[in-house]
């Protein structure tokens, strides 16, 4: 990001607020063992369904477990799944999109038709079908989310590569006899990094929301591990009498997704060449 882009991003107050919230989320996730008031899976049946109080700021669940501690623990799982699965999907999407855009011809047609076929399947339905066939685990969930979320990135990267490969410095590199791999990785992809960063930032929020949806349905992170989606699912039956069980994990998801989306929107506006003066 150059100075002009950074200045535009810094002038966007919503994007800065999202960035601060995102950094705080990762900070609390890293410091969970130090800041969590209780062990997340510690049960106290005598304190079951305790409303928010000084001893338990966000209340307790049906097993007497501290909701705040479980939300902090769940943030580590959700942010880990979001970050790693998006890293996998971005890597696959960049490689496929770069190959299709730079090689062109039959390779481009074949790869893009494969992308079109995969995009025709609703992602949630595809995830449910795959996860239902295997025993869910955190690492399996990361792999499945990463392997099913790269198609949009591939289309974005392909469009950027098609535009960049005809520019003067790329033609000069070809005239000097540079190989395809060197031209692609040293001259084309570094100049296509802006939309990739935006796609990755927006993708983390979407992945966190998707993981929570799967956990809510019982196909994501399995108990007793803390997960925001599982916590919402556990509290849905007592929403009127123990409202805090679903409300606070839901707010955690809302804040996380909103923070990443604000940062993604801010980066998109800051890196958009049409906004440069």
Secondary structure, DSSP 8 states (H G I E B T S, - for coil): --HHHHHHHHH-HHHHHHHHHHHHHHHHHHTHHHH-SS-TT---GGGTT--S-SSSTT-B-TT--BHHHHHHHHHHHHHHHHHHHHHHHHHHHHHHHHHHHHH-HHHHHHHHHHHHHHHTS-HHHHHHHHHHTS---HHHHHHHHHHTS-HHHHHHHHHHHHHHTTSHHHHHHHHTT--HHHHIIIIIGGGGHHHHHHHHHHHHHHHHHHHHHHHHTTSSS-TTS--HHHHHHHHGGGTTT-THHHHHHHHHHHHHHHHHHHHHHHHHHHH-GGG--
